[in-house]
Amino acid sequence: MEEFNWELFESDHEEFESDYNERITRSAFENTYLILTGKTTMKRLLDEESMQAGDILQHVGAAVLFNPLSDDYSPRFPHLHNEVSRIELIDCMIEYYTESEEYEKCAELVKIKNKSYEQLQINSTRRKSTKG
């Protein structure tokens, strides 16, 4: 009887795990991009995933780059919980989409980032005027 080849098993497992991690990462970036650009909502993503047949892993496709269960989560502006962290998230996403050469998405994200900078400056000005 032939002995089980553990090396082959381990290499197949590592390849599967790597593919799975890449799919999760891609899904999280894509879903966050769709939410940031207003093309979908977290609720809609979860509803779509729930309609698919399958096991508990069916919700893997609804991965995002922020915590929708946070106490200060807002369905209207879920892009994180303050302007600074939103800008950091967008910078990370721009880097990801630059590496995959998806420049149209980068351009849209830059527009959103610029609006976030403007909002950050407005909020900063308001805080200064109320303190003074």
Secondary structure, 3 states (H helix, E strand, C coil): CCCCCHHHHHHHHHHHHHHHHHHHHHHHHHHHHHHHCCCCCHHHHHHHHHCCCCCHHHHHHHCCCCCCCCCCCCCCCCCCCCHHHHHHHHHHHHHHHHHCCCHHHHHHHHHHHHHHHHHHHHHHHHHHHHHC
